């Protein structure tokens, strides 16, 4: 049974982890960028699963790419109460299942699949590890965002699997907000010609106090800035890449 209660309700984003070909280099990069400390939690067969913490609170995790069989990428996870049942629901809705629901030691159960548009996302059914201890504060998970070439199909899929409603703001760059109970919990944007060759994906954003300062620090630490800092109605954001090419977002949210 869970030792605690997740800080978000079911079907809400709750966790993110990074697969990296060089754990020490990734610990150094993100430790300097976000002030994260790291704690080894799993044995080698788990990919040396390592928890990132900020002020003692879990924020995200890191694991090895395990012989090059996994891409170096940030992955988002949704909190569910039954990973096996949700996986079956996703399969029936057209998902490609990468990993069936399985126990992760006594921490919880996990599954992983790609939606019908090709974007991969994970499930987390908590037991002893409930997910992020903190969100929306500097150095913690703030937002996840789907990039896809078939938003209509994605809207139907995520409504079916997680009960997400969608609210789209029209304009020069239409933006969709996924909502639970009227609360925006994630976003989505169509991939356009400028993203030719970029597969459908979920991008993970972390909160920072100063997007411009953090973007500059990414470059100083050997990473790259893919989308320069810019304002949006709720704050300011940028998209960066770590030294191994793993994309992630930086976000400042106005209160």
N, C-alpha and C positions, 0 to 999 in steps of 0.2 A: 504494500500500500504506500501511497505517497507520503513523504515526511512533511511536505508543505503543500501549499496551494499556488499554482501558477499566478503570476501577477496580471495576466490577461484572461479573458473568457475563452471557452472553446471556439475553435475556428479562427482564432486571431494569430498573426505572426508572433512567435515566441522565442526563436533561436536562429542563430546563423553560425556556420563553421566554414573554415577554410582548409582546402587541401593544398599542400605546399611540397615542393621537391627538396626544400631546405628548411627544416623546422627552426634551427638556430637563427638563420637569417630573417625569417618571418617574425620570430619573437622579438628580435632586435628592432626591426622596422616598425611594427605596430606598438611595441613598447614605448619607443620614442615618440611616435605620432600621437597615440592616444593615452599614454601613461599607463598602459596595461602591464600587470604582472602576470606571470604564467605558472601554472601548476600541472604537472604530469598526473593524469588520472587513470589512463588505460595502459595495458601492457603492449609489447610490440605487435601482437596479433590484432590489436585495435587500431594500429597505425600510430601508436604512441599518442593517443588522444590527450590533448592538453587544453585545459580551461584557461581562458583569459579572464582576469579579474580587474576591476577598478574599485579602489577603496574596499577591497575584500568582497565585492559583489560580482557575481559571474555576469559577463557581458557577451561572450562568444567563445569559440573554440577553434582549435588547430589540429590537423592531423597530417601525416605524410601522404604523398600521392601513391605510395605503396607500389614501387617498381615501375612507375610510369603508366600504370593501368588506369589511373584517374587523372583528369585534367586539373591544373592549378586554377582553382576557382572558388569564389564564395558561394555558399548554398544557403537558401532560406528554408525554414521549417515552420509548419503550422501546427499549433496545439490541437490535438484531437483526443477524444476520450476512448476511441477504439480504432487503433491503427489498421487492424485487419479489415474491419467493416468498411472503413473509409477507403482503403485500397480497392476493395471490391466495387464500391460505388464509383470510384475513379475509373476502374477498368471498364465497367459497363457504360461509362460516359465517353469512352474513347481514348483513355490514357494508355501509354506504353509503360508497363511496369518494369523498372530497373531493379528494384529490390523489394521483395515481399516483406510484409510485416515480420519483424524479428526482434528478439530480446537483445538489448544492449546491456549485458551483465545484469545488475539489479537496478540500473539507472532508469530504465523505461523501455519502450518499444518504438522502433523506427521503421519507416518505409520510404521509398523514393520512386518517383515516376515522372514522366514527361506528359504535359497536357496535350491535347490533340493538335496544338499549333507548334509543338516541339520544345516548349520551355519546361525545364526540370525543376521540381520542387519537392521538399521532404515533408514527412509527417513526424510528429513527436507526441507519443503517448507517455506522459510522465509517471514515474514511480518515485525513486529516491532523488532524481534530478529533475527539477520542475521547469528548467529552461532559464531564461535570463532573469536575474534578480533585479535588474534595473533596466528601464528603457526611456528613451526620449531625453535623457540627461547627457551632457557632454561625455563622449567616450563610450556611448552605448548605442544599441540598435535603435534607429529612429523611424525607418520606413523601408518597404520593399516595393519594387516597381517592375511590372511586366513589360517587356518589349516584344511585340508580336506583329505578324503580318496578317493576322485574321482575328481581329478584336471581337467580332460578332460571335465566332465560335468559342473564343475564350470566355466571353460573358456567360454564355449558356453553360459551359463546363463548370466554371467556378460557382455559379448559382446552384447547380445540381449537387456538386460535391461538398461545398462548404456553406451554402446558403447565402453567399455574398450577393448583395444588390450592387448595381453599378450606376454611377452618376457621371455623365460626360459633359464637360464644358466645351462648347464649340468655339471656334476661332481659328486663327492662323495655325496654331498648334493645338489641336483638340487633345484634351487630357481627361482620362477616366479615373474616378476614385471608386475603389471597392469599399463597400460599406456593410457594417453589421449593426443592426438596430439603429440605423441613422447616423452612426459614427464612422468616419472615414478611417480605414485601417491600412490601406495600401493603394497603389496606383497602377496605371497602365498607359502606354503610349504605342501608337502604331510605328513600326519600323518603316522608314522611307528609303528612297533611292540613295540617300547619303550613307545609309547603313548597309549597303549592298554587301553580301557575304557574311554579315553578322547573323548568327542563328537566333531564334527566339530565346529569350532568357529572362531570368529574374535577377534584378540588380539590388544589392543590399546597400543601404545608406546608414551611416553612423552620424550621430549628432556631434557638433563641435560648436565652440563659442564664437569662432571667427573663421569663416570659410576661406577667405583670402589668405589668411595667415597659415591655415592648415594645408591649403593647396601648395603654397610656397614651400612648406616643410616637406611635403611629399617629394618634391623635386630635389630638395637638399639631401634627402635620405636615399636617393637613387630610384625613385618611382617616376611616374609621368602624370601629367594632367591632360585628360582626353577631352573634357568639356570645361572651359574656363569658368570661373565663378560668375554666376548671374543671379538676378533676383527672380523670384516667382511670387504669386500673391501671398503665400504663407511664410516667406522668408527668403533664404538664399541657399544656393547649392552649387556643387561642382562634381564632376566625375573624374576619378583618378584611377591609376593602375599601380600596383606595387611592383617591386623589382622583378618579380616573376611573371608579370603581365596580368595578374588577377585584378579585374575591375571591381571598384566599389565606389560608393557615393559619399560625399560630405554634405551635411545639411545643417543649417541653422533655422530653427523654427521660432517664429515670433509668437509671443504669448498673447 
